[in-house]
């Protein structure tokens, strides 16, 4: 997988991150994979549980060190990232895949038999082409992600032990692939293919990857669909991306899922059985 130079090894001798322009709380580097230690750290993980404001404190790492924040589950039945059987060697590069082709393939394999319909194609964008670029507005995707992260760690429930992590990645959508996350392995073996979809959602809807658990993913959405027609078009993408969201929920149709989970909602949550 093509990546930027990894600054995390510098934290071995400089745990506060001062050389990278950071002021990090106590934490550790994680290099554990399903086949033993990786040749370099995959992420930095805070020792303490996350609190509102922690995301904002780590946000400058994006500019100064090329490290992106994400909230991860540090405990629970599957443990933290060091226990997740990360598999970076099984992941390709998101930029090598086309989102429409990925979703069309997954639709044919998982959704077509349920809906009896052909793949409808990608939904239209709801984000303006220059949305979020240096903006301080409520619709700035990075500001929305910060607010969602604060709400997530304040409310609890979704993550048993939420902790902040920093990941060397080109863009937020690449975070799962950058650490070799294998949460969707029963649905898609190469997480980079799903990250190609996340990249497309970044461009069309202003999403950011906010949280990861062992087998689930949460993204913030700066520009969610505002009409039922828009929501249904996005719901078809979600069905291909994560069939369990519909097949194993009370929203047993694309229309119901669109109306109850997507219409005007600033958070999308996915989990794979």
C-alpha positions in Angstrom: 0.0 0.0 0.0 1.4 3.4 -0.9 1.7 5.6 2.1 3.3 8.8 3.3 6.5 8.5 5.3 5.5 7.2 8.7 6.4 9.7 11.5 5.4 7.3 14.3 8.8 5.7 14.9 10.0 9.1 16.1 7.7 8.8 19.1 9.8 5.9 20.3 12.5 8.2 21.7 10.2 11.3 21.9 6.9 10.0 23.4 5.5 13.5 23.9 5.8 14.2 20.1 7.7 17.5 20.7 9.9 16.9 17.6 6.7 16.7 15.6 5.2 19.8 17.0 2.8 17.9 19.3 2.0 17.7 23.0 0.8 14.1 23.4 -0.6 12.6 26.6 0.8 9.3 27.8 0.3 6.6 25.1 2.0 3.8 23.2 2.7 2.7 19.7 0.9 -0.4 18.3 2.6 -2.7 15.8 0.8 -5.9 16.6 -0.7 -7.8 13.6 -2.2 -11.2 13.0 1.2 -12.5 12.0 3.3 -10.8 14.7 4.9 -7.3 15.0 4.8 -5.1 11.9 8.0 -3.5 10.7 6.8 -0.1 11.9 4.1 1.2 14.2 0.6 1.3 12.8 -0.9 3.8 15.2 -0.3 5.7 18.4 -2.8 4.9 21.1 -3.6 7.0 24.2 -3.3 5.2 27.5 -6.3 7.0 29.0 -10.0 7.1 28.0 -11.0 9.9 25.6 -12.9 12.9 26.9 -14.5 15.8 25.0 -11.9 18.1 23.7 -9.2 15.4 23.2 -9.9 15.2 19.4 -9.4 19.0 19.1 -6.1 18.7 21.0 -4.8 16.1 18.6 -6.2 17.7 15.4 -3.0 19.8 14.8 -1.1 16.5 14.3 -2.7 16.4 10.8 -0.8 19.5 9.7 2.4 19.1 11.7 3.0 15.4 11.3 0.6 13.9 8.8 -1.2 12.0 11.5 -5.0 11.8 11.6 -7.1 11.3 14.8 -9.6 8.5 15.2 -11.5 7.2 18.3 -11.0 3.5 18.8 -12.4 1.0 21.3 -9.6 0.2 23.7 -11.4 -2.6 25.6 -14.6 -4.6 25.4 -14.8 -8.3 24.5 -12.4 -8.0 21.6 -9.8 -5.8 23.4 -8.1 -2.9 21.8 -6.3 -2.5 18.4 -3.4 -4.5 19.6 -5.8 -7.5 19.8 -7.8 -6.9 16.6 -5.7 -9.1 14.3 -4.7 -6.2 12.1 -3.5 -7.3 8.7 -1.7 -4.5 6.8 -0.1 -7.0 4.5 -3.5 -8.0 3.2 -4.5 -4.5 2.2 -4.0 -2.8 -1.1 -4.1 1.0 -1.8 -7.5 2.7 -1.8 -6.6 4.9 -4.8 -6.2 1.7 -6.9 -10.0 1.1 -6.8 -13.0 2.8 -8.2 -15.9 3.3 -5.7 -18.6 2.6 -8.3 -17.0 -0.6 -9.4 -16.5 -1.8 -5.8 -20.1 -1.1 -4.9 -21.4 -2.7 -8.1 -19.5 -5.9 -7.3 -20.7 -6.0 -3.7 -24.3 -5.2 -4.8 -24.2 -8.1 -7.2 -22.8 -10.5 -4.6 -24.9 -9.4 -1.5 -27.8 -7.1 -2.3 -29.1 -8.0 -5.8 -30.8 -11.2 -4.5 -32.5 -9.3 -1.8 -33.8 -6.4 -3.8 -34.2 -8.1 -7.2 -32.9 -4.9 -8.7 -29.8 -4.0 -10.7 -27.1 -1.8 -9.2 -28.5 1.8 -9.5 -25.1 3.6 -9.6 -23.6 6.2 -7.3 -25.9 8.7 -5.6 -25.5 12.4 -6.5 -23.2 14.5 -4.3 -24.8 16.7 -1.6 -21.6 18.5 -0.8 -20.5 21.6 -2.7 -17.2 21.1 -4.7 -15.2 23.4 -2.3 -17.0 22.5 0.9 -15.0 22.5 4.1 -11.9 24.0 2.6 -10.6 26.2 5.5 -14.1 26.9 6.6 -15.1 27.5 10.3 -18.8 26.9 9.5 -20.9 24.2 11.0 -20.7 22.4 7.6 -16.9 22.1 7.7 -16.4 18.3 7.6 -13.5 18.5 10.0 -15.5 20.6 12.5 -18.4 18.2 12.2 -16.1 15.3 12.9 -14.8 17.0 16.0 -18.3 17.6 17.3 -19.3 14.0 16.6 -16.2 12.7 18.3 -16.9 14.8 21.4 -20.5 13.6 21.5 -19.4 10.0 21.1 -17.0 9.9 24.0 -19.3 12.0 26.2 -22.3 9.7 25.7 -20.6 6.3 25.9 -22.3 3.1 24.9 -21.0 2.5 21.4 -17.4 2.1 22.5 -16.7 0.5 25.9 -13.3 2.2 26.4 -13.0 5.0 23.9 -9.4 6.1 23.3 -7.9 8.6 20.9 -5.4 7.3 18.3 -3.3 8.8 15.6 -2.8 7.1 12.3 -0.4 8.0 9.5 -2.8 8.3 6.5 -3.2 10.6 3.5 -6.9 11.2 4.2 -9.5 10.2 6.8 -11.0 7.7 4.5 -7.7 5.8 4.4 -7.5 5.2 8.1 -8.9 1.7 8.2 -6.6 0.5 5.4 -3.6 2.3 6.9 -3.7 0.2 10.0 -4.8 -3.0 8.2 -8.2 -3.1 9.9 -10.0 -6.3 9.2 -13.4 -5.6 10.7 -15.3 -6.3 7.5 -13.3 -9.4 6.6 -16.4 -11.6 6.4 -17.8 -9.2 3.8 -14.7 -7.8 2.0 -11.2 -9.2 2.5 -9.4 -6.1 1.2 -10.4 -3.1 3.4 -8.8 -0.8 0.9 -11.8 -1.5 -1.5 -14.2 -0.2 1.2 -11.8 2.8 1.8 -12.2 3.7 -1.9 -15.9 4.0 -1.2 -15.1 6.1 1.9 -13.0 8.4 -0.3 -15.9 8.9 -2.6 -18.2 9.6 0.4 -15.6 12.2 1.6 -15.9 13.9 -1.8 -19.7 13.7 -2.1 -21.0 13.9 1.4 -18.1 15.3 3.5 -17.7 12.2 5.7 -14.8 11.6 8.1 -13.9 8.4 9.8 -14.5 9.1 13.5 -14.5 5.8 15.3 -13.4 2.2 14.8 -14.2 -0.9 16.9 -13.2 -4.5 16.3 -16.0 -4.9 13.6 -17.7 -1.6 13.3 -17.1 1.8 11.9 -18.6 5.2 12.5 -18.3 8.3 10.2 -19.5 11.8 10.5 -21.4 13.3 7.6 -21.2 17.1 7.0 -23.7 17.0 4.1 -26.3 14.2 4.7 -29.1 13.7 2.2 -32.0 16.1 2.9 -34.7 14.5 0.7 -36.1 10.9 0.8 -35.0 10.4 -2.8 -31.5 11.4 -2.0 -31.5 9.2 1.1 -32.7 6.2 -0.8 -30.0 6.6 -3.4 -27.4 6.6 -0.6 -29.1 3.7 1.2 -28.5 1.5 -1.9 -24.7 2.3 -1.5 -24.9 1.4 2.2 -26.6 -1.9 1.4 -23.7 -2.9 -0.8 -21.1 -1.5 1.6 -22.6 -3.2 4.7 -25.6 -5.5 4.1 -25.9 -6.2 7.8 -27.1 -2.6 8.4 -30.3 -3.6 6.7 -30.5 -7.4 6.8 -30.0 -7.6 10.5 -32.0 -4.5 11.6 -35.5 -3.4 12.1 -35.2 -1.3 8.9 -35.8 -4.2 6.6 -36.1 -2.2 3.4 -33.9 0.4 1.6 -36.7 2.9 1.9 -37.2 2.4 5.7 -33.4 2.5 6.3 -33.2 5.7 4.2 -36.0 7.4 6.1 -34.9 6.3 9.6 -31.1 6.2 9.4 -30.0 8.6 6.7 -32.4 11.5 6.2 -30.6 14.5 7.7 -28.4 12.4 9.9 -24.9 13.5 10.6 -23.6 10.1 11.6 -23.4 6.8 9.7 -22.6 3.6 11.6 -21.7 0.3 10.0 -21.1 -3.1 11.6 -20.2 -6.5 10.1 -21.3 -9.8 11.5 
